[in-house]
Amino acid sequence: MLKKSEHGLDERKREILRAIVRLHITTGQPIGSLVLTKQSREKLSSASIRNICGELETEGYLSHPHTSAGRVPTDKGYRFYVDNVMRSTRVSRTDAARINELFDRESFTSSERLMERMSRLLSQLSDNVGIVVSPLISQEILHHIEFVKLTDLRILVITVSSTGRVQDQVIRADVEFSEQELNTTARYLVDNFHGWTLANIREELLRRMTEEKALYDELLQNAMLLCSQSLMAGDQPDVFIEGASTIVTKPDFADTELMRALFKMFEQKSRIIKILNECIEGARLENVAVLIGSENRVDDMRSCTVIASRCFSSGGTAVGGIGVVGPTRLEYDRLISIVDYTAKLCERALNGQAFTPENRAETAG
């Protein structure tokens, strides 16, 4: 009698399920018992394989599209494969080389440029949709801030993060500021808060203003007034999406209404952010989250898989996410390794770390 694993499937069922998942991912076709006899290490007969497939179907791991056809994995089947059957998720040398090229420090001049190119590369490597959600500007580390006097009490606030991300915002002040006051206040913020996140600067200014002695500190009051509308304002992340048109070529998305709904969803950045966040929050793997088909809460995504990872800044603060969206029939092993490797290099880039052969090898391993 075959021993069941802790996950409820014996070795034969695991072997057959693994073979069906991999063959279906490669061919896109239902997999019959005759093909599986050639994959069986125990040289099982076609009748034995049909019986095993029938049991896997009854247990919800496989489905039978047509009576005369073979089986295809269900969402549950893919989930079991991802959680229990997949072997190595180490990125291949070929994929690592293409990703390393992107993170060459000479190849991008700002975090926006990096994220734009990163979404394109994820799309190209996966032949599906690549998504990058930028950090909130409030979670980035301050490198420089500048106040430029305009007309009608308006002031242009320019913040530059340590990753080179620039945000311009026009605010309207309640009082008139001279150019000298603006320059002095900017120097005060950079001198006192260089290396702080904008969110932490906001909290510290609020804390200092609660101290009685701060009420008589004109410089601090000016900083508070100027930052109340800029650093205090709620910001939204940027979303970079590449490859949405690739779904047109996927037989998995032959349904016109489904394809139209997906296109519409990709145009709504707030929904993309929510989907990526929900995927990451429900992560089962150590670094990469995978939501398969019906596991997605959004109805329009019930025929899709999302593979995503969070990037982190120093101290473990979440600052952005990357991911791949495609049909449930995906190269899970390869794409999980690609997303994982890219996210780790993204983390290094956001922290301003150089990329050497040594730390690239460490990241890949």
Buried (B, 14 or more C-beta within 10 A) or exposed (E): EEEEEEEEBBEBBBBBBBBBBBBBBEEEEBBBBEBBBEBBEEEBEBEBBBBBBBBBBEBEBBBBEEEEEBBBBBBBBBBBBBEBBBEEBEBBEEBBEBBBEBBEEEEBEBBBEBBBBBBBBBBBBBBBBBBBBBBBBBBBBBBBBBBBBEEEEEBBBBBBBBBBBBBEBEBEBEEEBEEEBBBBBBEBBBEBBBEBBBBBBBEEBEEBBEEEEBEEBEBBBBBBBBBBBBBBBEBEBBBBBBBBEBBEEBEBBEEEEBBEBBBEBBEEBEBBBEBBBBBBEEBEBEBBBBBBBBBBEBEBBBBBBBBBBBBBBBEEBBBBBBBBBBBBBBBBBBBBBBBBBBBBBBBBBBBEEEBEEEBBEEBBE
